Amino acid sequence: MSFESFAVRDGIRVRAGLVAAYGPQVGSDAAAEALSYGWEHWDRIGEMANPAGYLYRVGQTAARKARRATPIADTVEHASIPDVEPALIPALADLSESQRICVLLVVAFGWTRVETGELLGIDESTVRTHLRRGLAHLRNALEVSTDVH
């Protein structure tokens, strides 16, 4: 597969994962760096079993260097998000990084647990655990009950 084909098919997945992890600004910048690295080294990366997962890790390194201590809640202007519970952004920021990524990719972006696990390099059962714990934390923080009366 050519890098161009990869970028069209899987580049969006790398970007979505990094945005879920680090917020829109840092995540987008990290994805650009990761894809740039991928283009420069495609002869080696293109032969890997999971090039998207590898470039996600490259993007993580770039994001961590760029972000240092900026919490995700500070990267999103609350007024720019229409029709969202105001307490959601701080509640998402309180999740562990793994929980936040899994919740955003599966619930907000509509990915399957398998797709999420492939990108993150973890088992589907681990995604399921992060998802369950993250959603439980969000329900508690937002005082949402799943009980039906």
N, C-alpha and C positions, 0 to 999 in steps of 0.2 A: 504494500500500500504506500502511496506517496504521502509526503507530509501534508500536502494540500488536502487530500482526501481525509486524512486523519483530523486535520484542523476543522473541517466542515462537520465531520461526524462526531468527533469526541472533544473538540476544543470547548464547546459550550458546556460539556459536563465538567471539565477541569475548572472553568470559570465559575460555574454555579457552586461547585464544592468550596472553592476558595472564598466566594462571596458569602456563603453560608457560615463559613468559619471566621472570617475576619471583617465582615461588613462590606458595603458596596465599594468604597473608595480603595481601601487597602487590598481587598480581594481581587478587584479588577486589575489593579496595578501588578499584583503578584501573578495573576493569570497571564498577563502580557509578558512578564519576565519569563515565566515557565514555558510559554509557547515559543518565545524567541530562542530560549535555550534548546527547546526541542527541535526547532528548525535548524539550528547550527549543528546539532549532533544527531540528526535523524538517521544517519547510516547505522548508528549503534542502537539508538532508542527504538527505531522502527522494527527491530528484530526481537524486542522484548515481548514477553507474554502479556504484559499489561502496561503499555506505554502511557495511557491516561493516568493510571495510578502512580507511575514514576514521576510524571510531570506535575501531578498534584503535590507530591512530596517536595519537588523543586520549588513549587509555588509557596508551600508552607514555609520553607526556609526564607524566601524573599519576604514574605508577609511578616514573619516574626522579627526580622531585622528592621523592617519599616515601622512596625507598629509599636514595638517595645512595651509600652504600658497603656496604650489607648484602649479603653474598654469598648466593646461593640456598640453599647448604647450611645456612646458619644459620637459615633460615626454616622448616625442617622438623625436627620432633623425630624422631630416628631410631627411638626405641622405638614411635612411633605408626604405623610402616609395617610391616605384617605380611609375613612371608615374602619379604623383599627382601634381596638380597646387601648386606651392610653397606658394601662399597666402592662401591656404585652411586651413592649421593648425592654423595660427593666427586668421583667420576669425571664425573658430569653437570655438577657445578659447574666442572670444569676445561674443559669444552667452550666454544667461543665461543657468544655469545648466539644467533646464527643457527642454529648446529648444534644446540644444546640445544632450541630451539623446534621445529625440524623433526623431530628424533628423538622428542620427546614427543608432538607432534601426530600424526605418522604411525604410530609404533610403539605408543605407550602409549594414545593416544586413538582410533586406527584411522581417521584421516582419510586421504583420498587425497592424492597430491602436488599435484593440481590444486586441491583445496579449500584446502590449506595455502598454496599460492602465491597464490591469490585473496585470502585474508585478509592475508597479509604484503605483497602488492603486488609479488611477484617471479615470474619465470617458473618453470614446472615443472622445467626443466633446472637452475635454480639450487637449487631445493628438493632435487632428486636429488643434486646435488653436496654440499650441506650434510649431507644424510642419510648419504651414503656416507662422507664424512670423519668425521662424528660417530660413526657406528657403528664405523668402524675404530679411532678413538681409544678408544672404550669397550671394544672387544675387547682392545686392547693393555693398557689400564689394568686390566682385570679378568682378564687372562691367559687369554682364551678363544680357542680355535682353531676354525676352521671346517673344518679338514682332517678327512677321514673315512678311517680306516684300514681 
